[in-house]
Amino acid sequence: MTTTSAPVREAAAPVLSGVLDDDARELAGYVAAGEETLAGLPPKAERDGPQRQAADRIFTACRAARRAFLARHVDAVYDLLTDGRTRYPRLPELVQAAAERFPGLVPSAAQMDAERRHVQAEKEGREIDQGIFCAALLRSATAGRHLIDAMLMPTPRALGLLADFRRTGVAELDTVLVERRGHAAEVTFRNAHCLNAEDAGLIADLETAVDLALLDDQVRVGVLRGGEVDHPRYQGRRVFSAGINLKDLRNGAIPLLEFLLGRELGYINKMCRGLLVDVAAGPWSDRTVAKPWIGAVDSFAIGGGMQLLLVLDRVIAGPDAYFSLPAAEEGIVPGLGNLRLTRLTGARLARQVVLGGRSISAASAEGRLICDEVVEPPDMRDAIDRAVRELGAPAVAANRRMLVLAEEPLDVFREYLAEFAYAQVCRAYSDDVLAKVEWRWQRSGARR
């Protein structure tokens, strides 16, 4: 292995002909040459300045080649990976298939396994290459709409739990409890050790929970609420959500496919647009099962927690609750908050929240733009039950479907996500974000 700075020979960019198989071979050869050079460098954490610059040039060149390839062939690639769009693989399966069918287009399974052994700052940033691929798919109306459909389908895990949930009305997952209460499915976050912050486990459990609520015919309305937490300051109190788990981000445990994109294309979009249950049916209303959703906010809804409120049909909050999207402080993009917040609050207030980190009290005039009702803690249960009765009326589901169609057309959602897929993963590997999460880690007294 090279341990001193040395000149790095860089190959000429591949010449693409427009023929898929020929261009795929050109790309594979070009990326393989770059990987061979990278293999001669020390691990990222041990590189000196010139070696870091050499690695950056290789990654930049390979990414440019991938973009050029996808600009010509994205629809053909997607059709091959989905058998002419007759199959509906979820995003992680799709990306894995792309790595096998088109070497060099996205990182291989072995490369991603190697990445997972490192904290975020010591990774090569190969998820950025996955982001380039996902962004290209979503920019294509053909591939992007099909991928959105694939991610709206019930998960195998939920289908496996459905019979028991229908029978018992209860599903206990690692970080989520789902209970049927009358005609409501109450989904309680139970990530108590971290103020109900979002991590990969919670995201997976929430998608299962949302699937169960939408698939159970006895359920008319879904309810989201945070459970009691362990933090000394909030001991024994309910907390809605502290947003993304920044410790997990520092430790490299916030994956692009399953978390950053998975939550937006998965359970949040299912709450918004409904669960796709019949791809062969004609009208969208016949293909999906959609239900209204209520949020009960105790203490605070920060970051991803506040993002959830923007797709809910009724938000009830305690008098001391507040909302915030600390994107400026964290340095990352607040999911689809930039797309959805403006229509609730107006552009000026949205910019104060997203760009300036302004927190909003639920009891304030601005807070009433985000929540519908502020109630004292003893009255929260009655307020939830009343909202369930009101939103369980027969005409609600049809009308909320039309509201979603008017407020957030599918192609607006798709085009935003195409930009988000790349912008967010780049922010997750940016120097300022890495420095901030490391500082938080050190300040907390934690150790690797």
VMD Tcl script that draws the C-alpha trace (Angstrom):
set ca {
  {0.00 0.00 0.00}
  {1.27 3.48 -0.84}
  {2.16 5.44 2.30}
  {3.77 8.54 0.79}
  {2.48 11.12 -1.62}
  {2.95 10.04 -5.23}
  {1.66 11.17 -8.62}
  {-1.65 9.60 -9.57}
  {-2.25 8.72 -13.20}
  {-5.76 9.66 -14.26}
  {-7.45 7.96 -17.21}
  {-9.18 9.89 -19.98}
  {-12.94 10.14 -19.61}
  {-14.87 7.32 -21.30}
  {-16.24 7.97 -24.78}
  {-19.91 6.98 -24.92}
  {-21.48 5.83 -28.17}
  {-25.12 5.74 -27.11}
  {-25.26 1.93 -27.30}
  {-26.16 0.67 -23.83}
  {-23.95 -2.43 -23.60}
  {-20.96 -0.68 -25.17}
  {-21.29 2.31 -22.88}
  {-21.74 0.06 -19.85}
  {-18.41 -1.64 -20.65}
  {-16.73 1.74 -21.10}
  {-18.05 2.93 -17.75}
  {-17.08 -0.29 -15.97}
  {-13.53 -0.13 -17.30}
  {-13.12 3.53 -16.43}
  {-14.39 3.10 -12.87}
  {-12.28 -0.06 -12.38}
  {-9.16 1.91 -13.32}
  {-10.08 4.56 -10.79}
  {-10.69 1.96 -8.09}
  {-7.31 0.39 -8.80}
  {-5.65 3.74 -8.16}
  {-7.71 4.30 -5.00}
  {-6.63 0.88 -3.73}
  {-3.03 2.10 -3.83}
  {-3.80 4.92 -1.42}
  {-3.99 4.65 2.37}
  {-7.42 4.56 4.05}
  {-9.16 7.92 4.02}
  {-8.32 8.77 7.63}
  {-4.58 8.22 6.97}
  {-4.20 10.17 3.73}
  {-2.08 13.29 3.54}
  {-3.19 16.40 1.66}
  {-2.04 15.39 -1.85}
  {-3.46 11.89 -1.40}
  {-6.83 13.30 -0.35}
  {-6.81 15.56 -3.38}
  {-5.94 12.65 -5.66}
  {-8.79 10.55 -4.24}
  {-11.20 13.47 -4.63}
  {-10.22 13.87 -8.30}
  {-10.85 10.18 -8.96}
  {-14.25 10.22 -7.29}
  {-15.22 13.42 -9.10}
  {-14.19 12.00 -12.48}
  {-16.02 8.71 -11.92}
  {-19.13 10.55 -10.82}
  {-19.07 12.66 -13.94}
  {-18.84 9.48 -16.02}
  {-21.80 7.95 -14.18}
  {-23.89 11.06 -14.79}
  {-23.04 11.03 -18.48}
  {-23.99 7.35 -18.74}
  {-27.28 7.84 -16.90}
  {-28.16 10.91 -18.96}
  {-28.23 8.63 -22.00}
  {-29.49 5.37 -20.56}
  {-31.46 5.83 -17.34}
  {-34.78 4.54 -18.69}
  {-33.15 1.58 -20.43}
  {-31.25 0.70 -17.25}
  {-34.42 0.88 -15.16}
  {-36.37 -1.25 -17.64}
  {-33.69 -3.94 -17.53}
  {-33.63 -3.93 -13.72}
  {-37.43 -4.22 -13.48}
  {-38.10 -6.53 -16.43}
  {-39.78 -3.80 -18.43}
  {-41.42 -2.32 -15.33}
  {-43.31 -5.53 -14.62}
  {-41.52 -5.95 -11.27}
  {-41.54 -3.50 -8.37}
  {-38.32 -3.86 -6.37}
  {-37.86 -1.55 -3.40}
  {-35.03 0.93 -3.56}
  {-32.31 -1.09 -1.73}
  {-33.03 -4.16 -3.88}
  {-33.03 -2.04 -7.02}
  {-29.66 -0.46 -6.25}
  {-28.16 -3.85 -5.44}
  {-29.41 -5.18 -8.77}
  {-27.86 -2.18 -10.53}
  {-24.49 -2.91 -8.90}
  {-24.59 -6.48 -10.20}
  {-25.92 -5.76 -13.70}
  {-23.88 -2.60 -14.36}
  {-20.51 -2.79 -12.58}
  {-19.21 0.64 -11.64}
  {-22.58 2.37 -11.92}
  {-23.19 2.19 -8.17}
  {-21.02 0.78 -5.35}
  {-20.87 -2.98 -5.01}
  {-22.18 -4.83 -1.96}
  {-18.59 -5.42 -0.82}
  {-17.78 -1.72 -1.09}
  {-20.84 -0.77 0.94}
  {-20.01 -3.41 3.56}
  {-16.57 -1.85 3.88}
  {-18.12 1.61 4.26}
  {-20.36 0.45 7.10}
  {-17.31 -0.40 9.20}
  {-16.39 3.28 9.48}
  {-17.77 6.36 11.18}
  {-19.17 8.93 8.76}
  {-16.02 11.06 8.56}
  {-13.85 8.07 7.63}
  {-16.07 6.72 4.85}
  {-15.22 7.26 1.19}
  {-18.68 8.68 0.61}
  {-19.84 5.96 -1.76}
  {-23.44 6.71 -0.86}
  {-23.01 9.84 -3.00}
  {-22.74 7.48 -5.99}
  {-26.00 5.85 -4.92}
  {-27.50 9.33 -4.68}
  {-26.49 10.12 -8.26}
  {-28.25 6.94 -9.42}
  {-31.42 7.58 -7.40}
  {-31.57 11.21 -8.54}
  {-31.35 10.14 -12.18}
  {-34.17 7.63 -11.73}
  {-36.42 10.18 -10.06}
  {-35.74 12.84 -12.72}
  {-37.18 10.44 -15.29}
  {-40.97 10.61 -15.31}
  {-41.10 7.01 -16.52}
  {-38.68 5.44 -14.06}
  {-39.46 7.85 -11.24}
  {-43.20 7.24 -11.16}
  {-42.69 3.49 -11.26}
  {-40.17 3.67 -8.41}
  {-42.58 5.75 -6.33}
  {-45.24 3.08 -6.93}
  {-42.81 0.37 -5.83}
  {-42.09 2.19 -2.57}
  {-45.82 2.68 -1.89}
  {-46.46 -1.06 -1.77}
  {-46.86 -2.90 1.56}
  {-43.64 -4.24 3.02}
  {-43.25 -8.03 3.34}
  {-42.81 -7.56 7.08}
  {-46.18 -5.84 7.43}
  {-47.92 -8.48 5.34}
  {-46.46 -11.14 7.61}
  {-47.82 -9.39 10.73}
  {-51.20 -8.41 9.30}
  {-53.24 -11.45 10.27}
  {-52.17 -11.22 13.92}
  {-52.81 -7.48 13.99}
  {-56.30 -7.92 12.54}
  {-57.02 -10.56 15.18}
  {-55.48 -8.88 18.24}
  {-55.40 -5.19 17.34}
  {-51.84 -4.94 18.68}
  {-48.39 -5.03 17.08}
  {-45.36 -4.56 19.33}
  {-42.30 -3.64 17.30}
  {-38.85 -2.79 18.65}
  {-39.38 0.99 18.63}
  {-43.10 1.36 17.88}
  {-46.33 0.16 19.43}
  {-49.43 -0.09 17.22}
  {-52.81 -0.43 18.96}
  {-56.26 -0.42 17.45}
  {-58.52 1.77 19.58}
  {-62.05 1.82 18.19}
  {-61.63 2.84 14.56}
  {-58.17 4.34 15.10}
  {-54.75 2.78 14.83}
  {-52.58 4.54 17.41}
  {-48.89 4.45 16.54}
  {-46.70 5.29 19.54}
  {-42.98 6.00 19.14}
  {-40.98 4.10 21.77}
  {-37.38 5.07 21.04}
  {-37.18 6.23 24.63}
  {-33.40 6.29 25.04}
  {-32.97 9.11 22.49}
  {-36.07 11.30 22.91}
  {-37.83 9.33 20.16}
  {-35.22 10.48 17.65}
  {-35.27 8.85 14.23}
  {-32.80 6.07 13.55}
  {-32.79 3.27 10.99}
  {-34.73 0.95 13.30}
  {-37.48 3.48 13.98}
  {-37.88 4.27 10.28}
  {-38.34 0.57 9.46}
  {-40.80 0.08 12.32}
  {-42.83 3.15 11.36}
  {-43.26 1.91 7.81}
  {-44.50 -1.43 9.14}
  {-46.87 0.37 11.50}
  {-48.29 2.62 8.78}
  {-48.78 -0.38 6.50}
  {-50.72 -2.21 9.21}
  {-52.93 0.80 9.89}
  {-53.73 1.21 6.20}
  {-54.30 -2.50 5.55}
  {-56.63 -3.15 8.50}
  {-60.22 -2.68 7.37}
  {-61.36 -1.87 10.92}
  {-59.13 1.20 11.00}
  {-60.45 4.47 9.57}
  {-57.93 6.92 11.05}
  {-54.25 6.77 12.04}
  {-52.79 8.54 15.08}
  {-49.11 9.34 15.73}
  {-47.88 10.09 19.24}
  {-44.59 9.97 21.09}
  {-44.23 7.74 24.11}
  {-42.53 8.41 27.45}
  {-38.76 8.88 27.34}
  {-35.75 8.23 29.59}
  {-33.91 11.56 29.29}
  {-33.40 13.11 32.77}
  {-34.93 16.42 31.70}
  {-38.08 14.72 30.37}
  {-38.14 11.63 32.58}
  {-41.57 10.00 32.47}
  {-42.95 12.57 30.01}
  {-44.15 12.01 26.49}
  {-42.04 13.47 23.69}
  {-43.14 13.48 20.06}
  {-39.75 13.39 18.31}
  {-36.25 14.90 18.50}
  {-35.66 14.39 14.77}
  {-32.67 12.63 13.25}
  {-30.35 10.82 15.66}
  {-27.18 12.89 15.23}
  {-25.07 10.35 17.10}
  {-26.05 7.75 14.55}
  {-25.20 10.20 11.78}
  {-21.74 10.70 13.28}
  {-21.27 6.94 13.59}
  {-22.24 6.31 9.97}
  {-25.54 4.62 10.83}
  {-27.94 6.85 8.85}
  {-28.10 5.12 5.43}
  {-29.23 6.94 2.31}
  {-31.44 4.22 0.84}
  {-33.20 2.92 3.94}
  {-33.34 6.16 5.93}
  {-32.86 9.44 4.06}
  {-34.79 8.33 0.96}
  {-36.65 5.42 2.53}
  {-38.63 7.58 4.94}
  {-39.69 10.03 2.23}
  {-40.63 7.41 -0.37}
  {-41.88 4.98 2.26}
  {-44.03 5.60 5.31}
  {-44.37 9.39 4.99}
  {-45.49 9.14 1.38}
  {-47.83 6.31 2.32}
  {-49.48 8.51 4.93}
  {-49.77 11.26 2.35}
  {-50.81 9.36 -0.79}
  {-51.93 5.99 0.52}
  {-50.79 2.39 0.22}
  {-50.58 0.93 -3.28}
  {-52.50 -2.35 -3.17}
  {-53.47 -2.97 -6.82}
  {-51.10 -1.85 -9.57}
  {-53.45 -3.15 -12.27}
  {-56.46 -1.05 -11.25}
  {-57.31 2.01 -13.32}
  {-57.88 5.22 -11.32}
  {-55.47 6.08 -8.52}
  {-58.33 5.91 -6.01}
  {-58.92 2.26 -6.93}
  {-55.23 1.38 -6.67}
  {-54.56 2.77 -3.20}
  {-55.84 2.69 0.36}
  {-55.56 6.10 2.02}
  {-56.74 7.26 5.44}
  {-56.56 10.50 7.43}
  {-53.81 10.93 10.03}
  {-53.71 12.76 13.35}
  {-50.63 13.90 15.25}
  {-50.62 14.42 19.02}
  {-47.56 16.48 19.93}
  {-46.26 16.39 23.47}
  {-43.17 18.47 24.40}
  {-41.73 19.09 20.93}
  {-41.54 18.02 17.31}
  {-38.04 18.77 16.07}
  {-36.56 18.15 12.61}
  {-38.06 14.98 11.18}
  {-40.77 15.15 13.85}
  {-41.93 18.51 12.55}
  {-41.69 17.25 8.97}
  {-44.27 14.59 9.84}
  {-46.75 17.24 10.94}
  {-46.73 18.75 7.47}
  {-48.52 15.71 5.95}
  {-51.02 15.13 8.77}
  {-54.69 16.07 8.58}
  {-55.08 17.18 12.19}
  {-52.36 18.24 14.65}
  {-53.11 18.58 18.36}
  {-50.41 19.93 20.66}
  {-49.82 20.63 24.32}
  {-49.52 24.26 25.45}
  {-45.77 23.95 26.08}
  {-45.04 22.15 22.78}
  {-42.89 23.69 20.09}
  {-41.83 22.92 16.53}
  {-38.50 23.45 14.76}
  {-36.50 22.45 11.69}
  {-32.88 23.07 12.82}
  {-31.48 22.64 9.33}
  {-29.16 25.63 9.60}
  {-27.65 24.24 12.80}
  {-27.36 20.63 11.64}
  {-26.26 21.49 8.10}
  {-28.54 19.01 6.33}
  {-31.73 19.37 4.29}
  {-34.93 18.96 6.36}
  {-36.51 16.28 4.20}
  {-39.50 17.62 2.32}
  {-39.92 20.44 4.82}
  {-38.70 22.93 2.22}
  {-41.44 21.79 -0.15}
  {-44.31 21.57 2.32}
  {-43.79 24.21 4.99}
  {-44.35 27.26 2.77}
  {-47.91 26.29 1.91}
  {-48.79 26.22 5.62}
  {-46.87 29.22 6.91}
  {-46.07 31.39 3.89}
  {-42.64 32.01 2.45}
  {-41.26 34.49 5.00}
  {-41.94 32.37 8.08}
  {-40.76 29.22 6.27}
  {-37.43 30.89 5.57}
  {-37.10 31.97 9.19}
  {-37.66 28.36 10.29}
  {-35.51 26.59 7.67}
  {-32.73 29.11 7.12}
  {-32.67 30.82 10.49}
  {-33.56 27.97 12.84}
  {-36.57 29.72 14.37}
  {-38.59 27.62 16.81}
  {-42.35 28.06 16.90}
  {-44.45 27.68 20.02}
  {-47.63 25.70 19.46}
  {-49.55 28.26 21.52}
  {-48.41 31.22 19.39}
  {-50.24 32.72 16.43}
  {-47.57 31.25 14.14}
  {-47.96 27.88 15.84}
  {-51.61 27.77 14.84}
  {-50.47 27.68 11.22}
  {-48.92 24.27 11.96}
  {-51.25 22.78 14.55}
  {-55.03 22.83 14.68}
  {-55.66 22.70 18.40}
  {-53.77 23.37 21.64}
  {-55.01 21.46 24.69}
  {-53.87 20.93 28.26}
  {-52.23 17.53 28.93}
  {-55.25 16.08 30.76}
  {-57.43 16.93 27.75}
  {-55.20 15.35 25.10}
  {-56.98 12.00 25.16}
  {-60.41 13.54 24.64}
  {-59.07 15.76 21.86}
  {-57.60 12.75 20.04}
  {-60.85 10.78 20.36}
  {-62.87 13.73 19.08}
  {-60.56 14.15 16.08}
  {-60.84 10.44 15.30}
  {-64.64 10.68 15.26}
  {-64.58 13.74 12.99}
  {-61.99 12.42 10.54}
  {-63.56 8.97 10.45}
  {-66.57 10.32 8.53}
  {-67.12 8.59 5.16}
  {-66.38 11.60 2.94}
  {-63.06 12.52 4.59}
  {-60.84 10.02 2.78}
  {-62.06 11.08 -0.67}
  {-61.70 14.78 0.07}
  {-58.24 14.50 1.60}
  {-57.15 12.61 -1.52}
  {-58.23 15.56 -3.64}
  {-56.47 17.99 -1.30}
  {-53.21 16.07 -1.66}
  {-53.63 16.04 -5.43}
  {-54.07 19.82 -5.46}
  {-51.40 20.67 -2.89}
  {-48.62 18.33 -3.97}
  {-48.94 16.86 -7.49}
  {-47.00 13.63 -7.95}
  {-44.49 15.12 -10.39}
  {-43.76 18.03 -8.05}
  {-42.98 15.47 -5.33}
  {-40.88 13.39 -7.74}
  {-38.86 16.32 -9.05}
  {-38.16 17.62 -5.55}
  {-36.97 14.19 -4.44}
  {-34.67 13.96 -7.46}
  {-32.79 17.02 -6.24}
  {-33.05 15.98 -2.59}
  {-31.51 12.55 -3.28}
  {-28.24 14.14 -4.31}
  {-28.26 17.31 -2.20}
  {-28.96 15.50 1.07}
  {-26.32 12.80 0.67}
  {-23.70 15.41 -0.25}
  {-24.59 17.40 2.87}
  {-24.26 14.25 5.00}
  {-20.61 13.98 3.89}
  {-19.76 17.69 3.89}
  {-16.95 18.95 6.11}
  {-19.14 21.32 8.12}
  {-21.70 18.62 8.97}
  {-18.99 16.13 9.91}
  {-17.35 18.73 12.16}
  {-20.67 19.57 13.86}
  {-21.64 15.98 14.64}
  {-18.13 15.22 15.88}
  {-18.25 18.26 18.16}
  {-21.60 17.14 19.55}
  {-20.19 13.65 20.08}
  {-17.16 14.92 21.95}
  {-19.24 17.35 23.97}
  {-21.51 14.54 25.11}
  {-18.47 12.71 26.54}
  {-19.13 9.70 24.28}
  {-16.42 7.46 22.96}
  {-16.20 5.28 19.87}
}
mol new
graphics top color blue
foreach p $ca { graphics top sphere $p radius 0.5 }
foreach p [lrange $ca 0 end-1] q [lrange $ca 1 end] { graphics top cylinder $p $q radius 0.2 }
display resetview
